[in-house]
Amino acid sequence: MATTEEKLKEIAQEVLAMNENDLMALLPRYQNRMENYASISEWEESVVLYFLINGYRIKNIQFCERVNELNSRRKPSAKESSGKTRPEAAPRRKPVLDLVK
């Protein structure tokens, strides 16, 4: 019998294997369901799914920021220091988070 933590890890691995665009397309749907309360069970499910998907989105933003940070710290290779400059990555905006009432 799987523990709660094991089940959550399985859920996380399944979500991480999903297509990011498909998940992001569902985000407004679950936000709408949270805001337009229909039943307790539907609302609870919508809240959990919304924040699960939003957590995936935030994970990707933080991952990209971390990679950019590490890349900006690394020493230039011999080819890069020979005068050729690489284009600067556009800074990624932080997400705007809204409080859902």
Order of alpha helices (4+ residues) and beta strands (2+ residues): alpha-alpha-alpha
